[in-house]
């Protein structure tokens, strides 16, 4: 997640949508007062090699401590209170928590955007990411049927009160074109790094309709029905429908 006071934008980072690569790219244009959340050590190494600023300004002000009740479990919140440790912004923080932490005026006046991806394709990507290093890998259907809903759907990250709370939703399927739109808006060149973050773990590149069983498909449709309806995703096409 990034809050750029320099360019007056807020990037809400979703999962399995090239979000880390985009966060690295956006970091290039951030100033010293901007909020940049942490990514994995491997991805931070990529950001550092490029000479872009890393994690900064993560503490949520104590004056807005109520935001922590959205970001953390009761146990984590109690531990922070005992240690007097300030709650912090993190990469996949939900929109409701960001609005509380930075204040409604900043939230309302800044341009907010995110990236969404076909939920069926995202589910396959999630399987390969979460099961890397396992031998043997679990059955894909069993894995997806037992996966927590928040790992299948990113709706809660960019919605508030079940309504989309950002100004622009880029699509992973057409990300280069959508980044051109954002580049024009902010007056900077937003280009994904040549060395892509988290890009080498998936071994099966078949279309999702060949990878997901009927039960797995139904699970995705049940959990992700909001984004499927909002953006016109449907089986078996990767691209949103013409009406979206």
N, C-alpha and C positions, 0 to 999 in steps of 0.2 A: 504494500500500500504506500502511496506517496501523496503528500499534500504539498503542492508547490505554491508558496506565497509569491514567488517571483513571476510565475505565469498564471496564477489564479486558477489552478485546476486541482482536482482530486481524482486519483486513480484508485479504483476499488479492485483489488486483485482477486480473481477467481482461480479455481484449481483446474489443472489439466487443459489450459487454454492458451499456452505460450505466455502465461502471465509473468513468469520469472524473466524470460528474455525481454519482454516489454518493460518490466521494471528496471532492468539493467539499462536499456536504451533511454528510458526517461531520466534516469539518474544523471546522465550527462548534462542535462539542462537545469539541474537543481542548484539553488544557492545555499549559503550556510544556514539560513533560517528555515529551510524546508524540512519536512518530515520524510525520512526514508526508512522503511522497516528492514529487518534482517532477512536474509535468505540463507541457504545452506552454505557451509564453508567452501564447498566446491564451486558454487555459483558466485560467492563473494570473491573467489580467486579470479574468476573471469572478469568481474567488475573492476577489481583492483588492477589487473593487467591492462585494461582499457583506460585506466587513469580516471575513472568516474568516482564521485563521492559514494561512500558506503553508508551504513546505518547511522542515523543522527536524529537528535531531538525526539527521542522515543517516549520520554516520560509524559504521562498524562497529568496535568496540574491537579494538585490536591483539591483545588476549588471546584473541580469537576469530577470528584472521586466517585460519584454515582455511576459514571460510565463503567467503572470496574465491575459493577454487578452484572453488566451485560457481557463483558469480555471474559470473565473468569468464573470458575466453579466456586461455590461457597467456601470450600476448604482452601483454595488458592487465595481467595479474597481475605479470609481470616489470617492466613499466614503473612500476607503483605501488611495487614494492619498491625500484627505483632511486631514485625521487623521494621515498620515504618517505611517500607519499600514502596515507591510510587508505582502504580500500574503503568503499563506501557502499551503503545501501539504495536501491533504485530501484523504479519503479512496478509492474513486472510480475515482481518477484523471486520465484523458486520457494519453495515451502513448506520444502523441505529446507534452503535457505540461511537462511531466517528463523529456523528452529528452532536452527540452529547459532549464529547471530549473537546471539540474545536469550537463549539458554539453554533447556534442556529444561524446567526448572521453570516459567518464565514461559509458555513455549509450552503446556505441559500444563494450566496453571491458568487461562489466559485463554480466553474464548469466541471461536472462530475461525469466520469466515464468508466466503462469496464469492458471486458471481453466475454462473450458467450460462445459456446460450441454445441454442435449437435449432441444431445444427451446420450444417444446410443453410441456414438463414436467416443464420447468422453468416458463412458462406462468401460469400454474395452481398454482405453488408455489407462484408466484407474487400475484395472486388473493387472496389467503388465507392470505398472509402477509399484504397486503394493506387494507384488509377489516376487519381485526380483531378488535373487539370492536364495530363494526357497528351492529345495530339492527333495522330493518332487514338488512341482507347483500344484496348488489345489485346483480342483475342477472349477472352471470359470463360472458355471451356473451356480454351484454351491457358494462360491465366493460372493457373487453379486447378490444372491438372495439373502445373505447374512450381513451385507455391508451396511453400515450406518447411513441413514438418509442424507445427512449433511456431507457425506463423502461422494454421494452421487449427484446431488443438486447444489448449485451455488446461488439459488434464488435468494436465500437469506442474506447473502453478502451485499447484494445491490438493491434490495427492496426494504421498505419500511412499512409496517402495517399491511403487508401483503401486496403493496403497490410498488412498481418500479420507481426507485428514488434517484436514478442517475439521468443525465441529460442525453447520453449517447451510449448505445451498446454496439461495440464493434463485434464483428463475427470472425471467429477463428478461420472459417472457410474462405474468407475474403480479406484477410487481415492486412495484406499489403495495400490494398485500395483504401481501406478504412484508416490506416496510418497516414496515408496521404491527406485525408480529410483533416485529421488531427494536426498534422504538421502545418497545414495551411492556417488552421485556426490559431495556433500558438506562435506561428512565425519561426519555427525551428524545424530541423530535419530529424524526424524520428525514424530511425532505421534499426531493425533488429541486428544484434551482433552476429558476425559471421560464424562464431563459435557458439552454437545454440545451447542453452541450458537444458539439461535433462532430456537430451534428444536421442540417446543411444540404447535405451533399455528395452524397447519394444521389438520383439522378434517376429511377430505375426502381423503382416501388413495387409491381410485380406480385408475386404469391405465388411463393415460390422454386421451386415445381414447374413454373412457366412460364418460369423463368430458367435453370435448370440442365439441361444435357444429361445423357444417360445416363452418359457418361464422367465428367463432373464429379460427378454424384451418387455414382458408384462410388468416386471418389477421396475424397470426404468420408466415405463409409461406411468405407473402409479406414483412414483416418487417425484418425477420431473414433469408432471402434467402442466404446471404453470408456465414453464419456459417453452414447452412444446406448443402450448396454445398461444403464447405471446409472440413467438417468433416463427410460427408456421412450420416447425420441424415435423417430419413425418417419416414413416417407414415406407420404402427402404432407401429414400434419397438422402444424400448428405446435405444438399442445398436447401435453404428455406423455400417455402412455396412462393409462387409469384404474387400472391395476395398479401404477403407479410411486408 
